[in-house]
Amino acid sequence: MPDKTTIVLILFAGNGSTAEQLDPLLKEIQIGLRDPKTTNCPEIHCLYQRLTDIGQQFTITSQTTDFDRTPSGGLTNFPPAGSIERSGSLSCQMTDFLNSVKQQLPASGPVHVIIGAHGIAGKGFHPTVLLRFLLLLLFSRLNSTWRRLSWRTRFRQLRQNLFATELRPGAVAMTAGDVALTLDDAELALGILKPRLQALVLHTCSLSAIETMCALGTPSFHIACQNKLRQSMKLSKWFATLASPQAIPVQVTTACLDSMKADSTNAIGCFSSHVNSSHEVTDALEKLNKLGNELFTLLTSNVPATVNAAELAIIDGQELSAAAGTTDIVAFCNSLSASSGISNSARCAATAVAGKMQSLQLGLVKNDGSTPRRFGGISLYLPLRNQDSESLKLLPESFRTGAMDWVKFAELWAEPSP
């Protein structure tokens, strides 16, 4: 019996705007299944937690009634007849779902997972938020850390933490400010599909990142958005390639990115595809660690030029980043390597990191109409100077242990000044 591809969709829409992004994926799957170019019909399994706490597990075939959005923002034929309800945390739902999928896998053939979710914490505003802000400011003098800071600094730090819309590091799926699924929990669940899992398509914002590569190590390659994802990926345009059991990572990447470049209605953003072998990621972390150690030494030596060089490098890498605290790692390191404000050994370390990131790249497309720059499509979490060192504790455990010297520098960099 010939190989057969399995495509697994894990979708989480905690709000209406995310549902608008994810609902079309179901229809795109159906269009792809019915396309004459799809000669190897794959098996499609889906878990969709849509605007409730209950996930719906179901399969999609070419005969499944169409999933269409209604004028009121609903979704027809959802949940489909025969769906299985999954309850509990998103991590538990994902684990139960993938255990069920594993039991139904064909004897051979690749498995591709598509995770769709809201990846950035939009904190929003509510009168109770203002009250909480005032109470935090009033009682900050009782906190041993905040007590060392001036009132002006306390106000600035609390305001930034309360009102800024920023990436919560280490999160795959978000609700309004709350982590619903961590990278570590996602990797634990994805391990159920070892060694069959090949591709991971992340239809979510700001997850084409070195931390994601480190944490989600089960798939052999990732396709993800580096910054804010706008519109939906036209999956039907490259579905036939994704569905082919013979397609290799470069072919899947090329089909995906070419479809974006050829169609202006495709998803808007910076999309990256990169290999994800444990050996390659370990080598990348070692180079990042060396850079972190060099910068830490310069920072503790109170070299003012080091701060200026790093701040400029962050700015150079932020053109594509929608979230505060993320910077394109290649642009960041290219800026450092060209700076006269840091040591030669630090510049060499930055050059090595940039080169490694680019060597991992299978493809990159910047689909937002602006002038291309030297971006690598893989971002790095680094809070602004003196802003928020606590957020670094939310990074995936595998990254924190694998890049200890870099994290040490990042914590010192982000530590609020008195």
N, C-alpha and C positions, 0 to 999 in steps of 0.2 A: 504494500500500500504506500503511495507517495506521501511525502511530508505535507503537513498542513499547518498553517500559521494560526496562532491564537492571539486575538487582540483583546486586551482587558482595559476597560474604562473605569476609573475611580473619580467620581465627580462630587464636589461639595459646594453647594451654593447656600451660604448663610444669609444672603440678602438678595433683593430683586436685581440689582445691577450685575451681580455675579451670575445669576440665573440667565440674564440676557446674553452673557458671554458663553455659557455652557450649553444651554438648550440647543443651539444650532449644531453642536457637535453630534447629537443624536441623529439629526436629519442628514448631516454630512456622511455619517456612517452608512445610512440607508442608500443615499445616492451612490456612494462608492460600491456598495454591494451589488447594485443593479447596473453598474457600468459594464459594458461589454469588454472593456480592457481588463476587468478583474476576472482572470481565468482560473485562479486558484481561490475559491471562496473560503475565507477564513471563518473560524468560530469567534463570535463576539459575546463577551460577558461584560455586564455593566453593574456597577453599584453607584446609585445616585441618591445622595441625601439632599433633598431640594426643599429649602425653606421650612423644614421641620426638623425634629430630633430623630426621626426615623429614616433609615436608609432603605432604598428599594433595590433588590437584586433581581436582574432579569437578563435574558439573552435577546439578541437582535438578529433577525434573519431578513432575507430579501422580501419575505412575505409579511413581516411585522407591519401593522397599520402605521401610517405616517405619523411622525412626531412633528406637529406644527404649532407655532406659537399663536395664541389667540389675541384679538385686539386688546383684551384686558390684561395681557401679560402672562396668561396661563399657558399650559402645554397640553395639547390633545393627546389622548391615548397614554396618559401617565397617571398612575403606574400601569404598565401593561397587565393584561390578564395573566394570572399565574405567578406574579412577582412574589418574592420572598422578602418579608420585612426583617431588617436588621436594626437592633437597638443597642444602646450603650454608647460609649465614647466612639469618636470616629476611628480611633486606633483599634478598638475592639471590633467594630463593624468591618474594617478593612481586613483584619486578621481572619475573622470568620468567613468573609467573602472569598479571600484568596485560598483558604483551606478547601472551600467548596469547589473553586475553580481547579485546583490541583487534582482533585479526584476526577474531574471531567476532561483533563487534557488528553489530546490524541497521543498515540504512541511515540511520535516524533514530530519535530518541527519547532520553529522559534516561537517565543512568546514576547509580545510587545505590550508595554503598559503605558497608558495615557492618563496622567493625573491632572485634573482641572480643578482649580480652587482660587479663592481670593488670597493672594500672597502678601499683601501689605496691610498693615493695621491702620485703618482710617478711624481715628479716635473720636472725631466729631465733637459736638458741643451740646450741652444740656444744662439747665440751671443748676442741677445737682453737681455738675462738674465744676462750676464756678465756686460753689460752696466748699467742695472738697479742696479746691486750689487754695482758698483763703485759710482753711483750717491747717493745711500742710504748711503754708507760709507762717502762720501764727505759732505753730508748735515746733517749727523746724529748730528752734533754739534748744529744744530738749533732746535732739538727736546729736550724738557725739561727733558724727561726721559733719553735719550741717553747722554745728555750733562754731566751728572754726572759720566759717565763711562770713563775709559781710552780708548785710541785708540785701544789698543790690545784687550780689552774686547769687544769693539764695533765690531771690525773685526770678532772676534770669534762668537759673537751672530748673526751677519748678515749672516756669512758664513753658520752657522748651520741652520738658518732659510731658506736660499736660496737653498742650495744644498742637504740637508738631505732628504731622503725618509722616511716619517713618517705618522702615522695615523692622520687624522684630526678628532678629537673627535666630536661626535654628527652627523656623516655622515653615511648614508647607501650606497649611490651610489656616485661614484666619476668619474670625467673626469681627465685629466692631471693636477691635482693640484686644481681643483675647485669642490666644493660641488654641487652635482646635486639633492640630496634628503636628507634632514635632518631626524634624528630620530623622532623629534617632528612632522614634516609634515607627515611622514610615519604612526605614531600612529594616527594622526587625520584622515587619510584616512582609516586605518584599522578598526577604530571605526564604520564604515558603516556596517560591518559584525557582529557586536555584536548582540546577544550573541552566535551566531553559530560558531564563529571562535575558533578552538581548538589548532591546531599546527601551528607553524611558523618555516619553515626550511630556514635558511639563508645561501645560497650558495655564500658566500662572505667572504673576509678575515677579521679577527680580530673583529668579532661582537658577540662572545660569551663573553659578558662583563657585569659587574654589571650596567654600564650606559645604556646598551641596555635593560636589564631586567627592569630597572626602567622606561625607556621611552616607550618601546613597551609592554604595559601592557594588551592589549586586548586579545591575545591568552593565553591559559592556560599553554602551555609549549613551549620551544624553543629547536631547534637543530641547533647548529652553530659551526663554526670553530673559534678556539681561536687565531690562528696565520695565517701564510701565507697558502692559499689554493692552492694546486698543483694537477692537474688532475681533472677530474669530478667525482662527486658522482655517483655511479652506481645505479641510482634510480630504474631501472628495477628489481634489485635483491631483493628489499623490497617493491616494488610497491603494491603487493597483500595485504600486511598488511596495508599499508597506505590507500588503497582503501576500506578496510573493514569498514563498519559503526559501527561494534561492537568492533573494536580495541581500547584499552585504551592506554594512553600515554606511559606506561612502555613497552607495546607490540610493539608499533611503534618505540620507542627508541631502544629496543633490536634488532629488525629486521634491523634497519638502521646500528647500530654500529657493529652487528655481520657480516653484509655483507662486511664491511670495513676490519674487522680482517681476514675474510676468503679469500679475494681476493687482491693480492698484486698490482693489477692494479687499485684499487679503489683510491679515493682521498687521498692525503698524507697531514697529519697535525694532530693537536690535536682537536678532536671533542667532544663537550659537549652537553648533554641534561639536562635541568633543569626545575623545576616547576616555575610558574610565577604568582602565586596568589598575589593580592595586599597586603594581610595581611603579607605574607611571605617576600615580598620585603621591606615593611615598617619596619619589624623587623630587616632585614639585614642592612638597612640604619641607623637605630638607633644604632646598634652595631658599624657600620663604623664611625658614628658621634662621639661615645664615644672614639674610637681609635684616631680619628682626633683631638679631644680636648686634649687628653693626650699628643700626639706628638707636638701639637701647644704649649702647656705649656712648655714642655721641650726645644723646639726650641727657644722660646722667652727668656728662662732662660740661653741661651748660654751654654748649656751642650754639649761639643764637642763629647762625646760618642754617643749622640743621632743622630748626623749627620752620624757618622761612622756606626751605627747600621742600619739606614734607607738605606744608600747607599749599604751596603752589602745585605740587604733584597731585594732591587730592582734587584741587580745582580742575586741573588738566584732565582728570579721569571722570569728572562728574557730568559731562555734557549729556550723556545718555542715561544717567541714573535718575530714576524718579523718586528714590527714597533717600532721605538724609542718612549719611553713614555708609553709603556704598560708593565705591569708586572702581572704574575699570582698571584691572590689575596691570594690563600691558601699558596703557597710557600713563598710569601712576609710575611704573618702573622706568619707562622711557624718559619721563620727566626727571626722575631722580638721577638716572645715568648721565644726563646732559647737564646736571647742576654742578657748579663749582663750589657750592656751599657745604658739600659733604666730602668725606674722605674717598680716596681712590678705591679702597677695598669695598666701601659701601656702594659706590657706583658700579663696580664689577659685579657685586652681588645682585643689584637691581637688574643689570643686563642679563644675568643668568636666569632670573625669575621670568622676565619678559620673554626670553627665548624659549624657555620650557613651556610656558602657556601657549605660545604660538605653535609649538610642535605638537601639542595635544589637539589642535583645532582640525576638525574634519570639514568645517564650513562655517561661513559667517555672512549674514546679510543684514544690512541696515536699511530698513524699509520705512523711512519717515521723511524722505524727500530732502534732507539736509546734506550738506557737503561732508563726505566721508573723512574721518580722521584716523589716526593710528590706534584704533580700538581693537582689542582682542576678543571682545564678546564674553569675557569671563570677569565677573566682578569680585570685589573683596570688601568685607565689612570692616570699616575703620571709622569710629565715631569722630566727630569734630574735636579739635583741640580743647581740652579742659571741659568736656561736655558730659560724658556719661560712661564711666568705666563699668558700672554695674551691668549694662546691657551685654557686655562681652561674656558674662557668666551664662548667658542664654545660648551661646554658640554650641553646636553639636559636640558631644564629649569626644568623639573621634578626632575632631579638628583641634580641640583644646589640648589633647594629649599628643597629637601628632605634630603640632606646630607651637610647642610651649614657648620657645624663644620669641616667636612673632607675637603671641598673645601677651607675653610679658612686656614687650615694647608697646603694644596697643593699649594695655592697661595704664601704663605710665603716661602715655600720650593723652589719654582721655580723662585721666584723673583730674577732678576739679581743683583749680588753684585756690589757695586761701584768699 
